[in-house]
Structures are given as C-alpha cells and as structure tokens.
C-alpha cells in the first residue's frame, strides 16, 4: 500500500491555476507523440485498450482521444484532484478512478499500460511496474533523465515529488528487473511546445542547444542536461 504522506502530497496537487494546466497540456502533446511513435512501431493493433496508470489530470488521455488512439481508456491516479479534473473533461470512451493500492483490474484486461512520468514519483517503482505488467501485455514508460552531474549531491525533497532519479541505463535495467523485455527506446528533448506557446526565446534557444548537444554527443549531453526517455516493453 502507498504511505499516507505520499497520497497527501498529491491529493490537491491539481488544484492550481490555469497556467499550470496549460503547462500540463503542452507537455502532454510531446509525451503522447512519444507514445504514438513507439506503439506504431510495435506491430500491434492500431487502437489498443489502454490503462493510463498515474493519469494525473487526464492531459495525456485527452491527447490520445483527440488522435483517436485507443478503443477504451481507463485512468487511475492517487490524486483526488487529478481524477476530478480528468473526469470533468468528459473524454470519449474513457473513465477515471482514484486508487492507492493495486490496479483494480483483472489480469491482462488491457493491451497497453501507459506510465508517463510516474515511475520517478512512486515509492515502490517495481511494485507499480509489476502491476502494470499484470494487467497489460505491453507497457510504455517515460521518465525524465535526471541522473546528471546536477544531481550528484544528497537527496532533497522538492514539490515536483521526484524520489527516483534515472539515466538511460538505470531505467532500462529497472524494467528488465521486473521481467520486462525492452523492445524500443526513444530519447527526446522536452519543452519546445511550452516554449513556443509562451513566446519564450530563451526557452526555444535552450531547447535548440540541448537538442544539438544530444545529436552531436549523446552521452555527454545526457550527463549534463535533462532529457526524457520513453521505453516500449513487453511482458514475458
């Protein structure tokens, strides 16, 4: 079970002003693009039954609906405020529910489990990955690559709630330690959509510099800057 202090942190997490939800929506576009790209290359059915574990305020689910990506979608989150926001969107063929325990679904109820920016938040990452593998044949997992030189010191709690920090190798090994077979991975430079929507020249310049660094010297770039990695995995 999840500790009450963890649940309490996220309970009202999504009761914030409109700029916060705009930022979530901008990030969701990039995250969905990564999901769609990996699923398209999986050779699986075009419209899977999706479980969105850690669905937050439903921003990614909304993008999926706009793209007619899924046949049905079930979203779960520990956050009452997140579930309230997601439900209020009235996303077609999607339902949302709060849970603080195991995923309340039968084995292999879904084709695809999506865990986008979830694993860095949870206290027991293997537990949630094994639950995802129990209810779905395929997983798509995205995390920020934050195990960089900037995070070499001692752990410090921040309001983002990240308690696990990964590089490209650590997250891959984590999935493999849960008996998952990693089929594909995609490293991307986040933030372009938000920078453009805000008209931020500084943000766009930073995005361009990070993307160039990733293209020219990937290991060095990933040791200095934070990127996102998305992995497609299959249960054994």
HELIX and SHEET records of a PDB file:
HELIX    1   1 UNK A    4  UNK A   11  1                                   8    
HELIX    2   2 UNK A   18  UNK A   40  1                                  23    
HELIX    3   3 UNK A   59  UNK A   66  1                                   8    
HELIX    4   4 UNK A   80  UNK A   88  1                                   9    
HELIX    5   5 UNK A  125  UNK A  135  1                                  11    
HELIX    6   6 UNK A  149  UNK A  151  5                                   3    
HELIX    7   7 UNK A  168  UNK A  177  1                                  10    
HELIX    8   8 UNK A  192  UNK A  198  1                                   7    
HELIX    9   9 UNK A  201  UNK A  216  1                                  16    
HELIX   10  10 UNK A  218  UNK A  224  1                                   7    
SHEET    1   A 7 UNK A  94  UNK A  98  0                                        
SHEET    2   A 7 UNK A  70  UNK A  77  1                                        
SHEET    3   A 7 UNK A  48  UNK A  53  1                                        
SHEET    4   A 7 UNK A 110  UNK A 116  1                                        
SHEET    5   A 7 UNK A 136  UNK A 145  1                                        
SHEET    6   A 7 UNK A 227  UNK A 235 -1                                        
SHEET    7   A 7 UNK A 180  UNK A 188 -1                                        
END                                                                             
